[in-house]
Amino acid sequence: MASVADGWFASAYNATPEQYAAARARLDEHLRTAGREPDAFPDAVATTWLYLTESRRESERVLGEVLAPTLGRDPEQLAHLPVGSPEHCADALAAYAAAGARELLVWPVRDGVAQLERCAAVASAAGSGWLR
């Protein structure tokens, strides 16, 4: 497929940053084998569920009572997602960027506009290069 594909979407709830990096490395090797330049091959990490809250109880509720049942996962398998404190969310998003993800498509769990505004403020305060 690397010879004909025009991009790749990974899923944050299916792959930690480390798993994403390993999969991208495998993809890059397939691209090279197919005679394609990996740096020219676009990718994005999608379904990056997002919920910023200062309340540990609220973040545990979102993971345990909203996302885990919806996705059929143990909440611990979702702990790498940007659900929790602003610091945790900034670190979680930065981890995907550090793993080589070129685009991160966040999906607020609820209160979409407010959550995106908070995410932008966190990124700005962190001096992060992963938000545009």
DRENLOKE-365213 format. One record per residue (C-alpha): residue in one letter; x, y, z. Coordinates in steps of 0.1 Angstrom, whole numbers. Example, Ala and Ser with C-alpha at 12.3 -4.5 7.8 and 13.67 -1.06 7.14 Angstrom:
BEGIN
<pt residu="A" east="123" north="-45" up="78"/>
<pt residu="S" east="137" north="-11" up="71"/>
END
This chain:
BEGIN
<pt residu="M" east="0" north="0" up="0"/>
<pt residu="A" east="29" north="24" up="6"/>
<pt residu="S" east="34" north="26" up="-32"/>
<pt residu="V" east="-1" north="40" up="-38"/>
<pt residu="A" east="-13" north="56" up="-5"/>
<pt residu="D" east="-15" north="94" up="-3"/>
<pt residu="G" east="-14" north="98" up="35"/>
<pt residu="W" east="-20" north="81" up="69"/>
<pt residu="F" east="-43" north="87" up="98"/>
<pt residu="A" east="-33" north="72" up="131"/>
<pt residu="S" east="-58" north="72" up="160"/>
<pt residu="A" east="-47" north="85" up="193"/>
<pt residu="Y" east="-71" north="63" up="213"/>
<pt residu="N" east="-56" north="33" up="195"/>
<pt residu="A" east="-20" north="43" up="198"/>
<pt residu="T" east="2" north="59" up="224"/>
<pt residu="P" east="29" north="83" up="212"/>
<pt residu="E" east="54" north="54" up="214"/>
<pt residu="Q" east="32" north="31" up="193"/>
<pt residu="Y" east="26" north="59" up="168"/>
<pt residu="A" east="64" north="64" up="164"/>
<pt residu="A" east="70" north="27" up="159"/>
<pt residu="A" east="42" north="24" up="133"/>
<pt residu="R" east="55" north="55" up="115"/>
<pt residu="A" east="90" north="41" up="114"/>
<pt residu="R" east="76" north="9" up="98"/>
<pt residu="L" east="56" north="30" up="73"/>
<pt residu="D" east="87" north="50" up="65"/>
<pt residu="E" east="106" north="18" up="57"/>
<pt residu="H" east="78" north="6" up="34"/>
<pt residu="L" east="78" north="40" up="17"/>
<pt residu="R" east="115" north="38" up="11"/>
<pt residu="T" east="111" north="3" up="-3"/>
<pt residu="A" east="85" north="16" up="-27"/>
<pt residu="G" east="108" north="44" up="-38"/>
<pt residu="R" east="90" north="72" up="-20"/>
<pt residu="E" east="103" north="99" up="3"/>
<pt residu="P" east="89" north="95" up="38"/>
<pt residu="D" east="92" north="132" up="46"/>
<pt residu="A" east="69" north="140" up="17"/>
<pt residu="F" east="42" north="115" up="30"/>
<pt residu="P" east="16" north="133" up="52"/>
<pt residu="D" east="2" north="119" up="83"/>
<pt residu="A" east="-21" north="130" up="112"/>
<pt residu="V" east="-31" north="117" up="145"/>
<pt residu="A" east="-69" north="118" up="147"/>
<pt residu="T" east="-95" north="109" up="174"/>
<pt residu="T" east="-73" north="126" up="199"/>
<pt residu="W" east="-100" north="130" up="226"/>
<pt residu="L" east="-95" north="162" up="246"/>
<pt residu="Y" east="-109" north="174" up="279"/>
<pt residu="L" east="-91" north="199" up="301"/>
<pt residu="T" east="-100" north="202" up="337"/>
<pt residu="E" east="-83" north="210" up="370"/>
<pt residu="S" east="-105" north="184" up="387"/>
<pt residu="R" east="-88" north="149" up="390"/>
<pt residu="R" east="-122" north="135" up="398"/>
<pt residu="E" east="-137" north="150" up="366"/>
<pt residu="S" east="-109" north="137" up="344"/>
<pt residu="E" east="-112" north="102" up="359"/>
<pt residu="R" east="-150" north="104" up="353"/>
<pt residu="V" east="-145" north="114" up="317"/>
<pt residu="L" east="-120" north="86" up="311"/>
<pt residu="G" east="-139" north="60" up="332"/>
<pt residu="E" east="-175" north="68" up="325"/>
<pt residu="V" east="-175" north="84" up="291"/>
<pt residu="L" east="-146" north="74" up="270"/>
<pt residu="A" east="-138" north="39" up="283"/>
<pt residu="P" east="-173" north="25" up="278"/>
<pt residu="T" east="-177" north="43" up="245"/>
<pt residu="L" east="-145" north="29" up="231"/>
<pt residu="G" east="-147" north="-5" up="249"/>
<pt residu="R" east="-113" north="1" up="266"/>
<pt residu="D" east="-100" north="0" up="301"/>
<pt residu="P" east="-95" north="36" up="314"/>
<pt residu="E" east="-58" north="30" up="320"/>
<pt residu="Q" east="-54" north="23" up="283"/>
<pt residu="L" east="-66" north="58" up="276"/>
<pt residu="A" east="-44" north="76" up="302"/>
<pt residu="H" east="-21" north="89" up="274"/>
<pt residu="L" east="-49" north="110" up="259"/>
<pt residu="P" east="-51" north="147" up="267"/>
<pt residu="V" east="-78" north="144" up="293"/>
<pt residu="G" east="-70" north="160" up="326"/>
<pt residu="S" east="-50" north="190" up="339"/>
<pt residu="P" east="-37" north="216" up="315"/>
<pt residu="E" east="-2" north="203" up="322"/>
<pt residu="H" east="-11" north="167" up="315"/>
<pt residu="C" east="-29" north="178" up="283"/>
<pt residu="A" east="1" north="199" up="271"/>
<pt residu="D" east="24" north="170" up="278"/>
<pt residu="A" east="2" north="144" up="261"/>
<pt residu="L" east="-1" north="165" up="229"/>
<pt residu="A" east="36" north="174" up="230"/>
<pt residu="A" east="44" north="137" up="232"/>
<pt residu="Y" east="28" north="130" up="199"/>
<pt residu="A" east="46" north="159" up="183"/>
<pt residu="A" east="79" north="146" up="197"/>
<pt residu="A" east="71" north="112" up="183"/>
<pt residu="G" east="70" north="128" up="149"/>
<pt residu="A" east="33" north="134" up="143"/>
<pt residu="R" east="28" north="163" up="119"/>
<pt residu="E" east="-8" north="170" up="126"/>
<pt residu="L" east="-29" north="164" up="157"/>
<pt residu="L" east="-67" north="165" up="153"/>
<pt residu="V" east="-82" north="170" up="187"/>
<pt residu="W" east="-118" north="160" up="195"/>
<pt residu="P" east="-132" north="177" up="226"/>
<pt residu="V" east="-153" north="154" up="247"/>
<pt residu="R" east="-178" north="182" up="253"/>
<pt residu="D" east="-180" north="220" up="254"/>
<pt residu="G" east="-161" north="220" up="221"/>
<pt residu="V" east="-154" north="258" up="217"/>
<pt residu="A" east="-145" north="263" up="253"/>
<pt residu="Q" east="-122" north="233" up="253"/>
<pt residu="L" east="-105" north="244" up="221"/>
<pt residu="E" east="-100" north="279" up="235"/>
<pt residu="R" east="-85" north="264" up="267"/>
<pt residu="C" east="-62" north="241" up="246"/>
<pt residu="A" east="-50" north="271" up="226"/>
<pt residu="A" east="-43" north="290" up="258"/>
<pt residu="V" east="-23" north="260" up="272"/>
<pt residu="A" east="-3" north="257" up="240"/>
<pt residu="S" east="4" north="294" up="240"/>
<pt residu="A" east="15" north="295" up="276"/>
<pt residu="A" east="38" north="264" up="269"/>
<pt residu="G" east="53" north="281" up="239"/>
<pt residu="S" east="43" north="250" up="220"/>
<pt residu="G" east="48" north="246" up="183"/>
<pt residu="W" east="22" north="219" up="179"/>
<pt residu="L" east="-8" north="242" up="177"/>
<pt residu="R" east="-18" north="263" up="147"/>
END
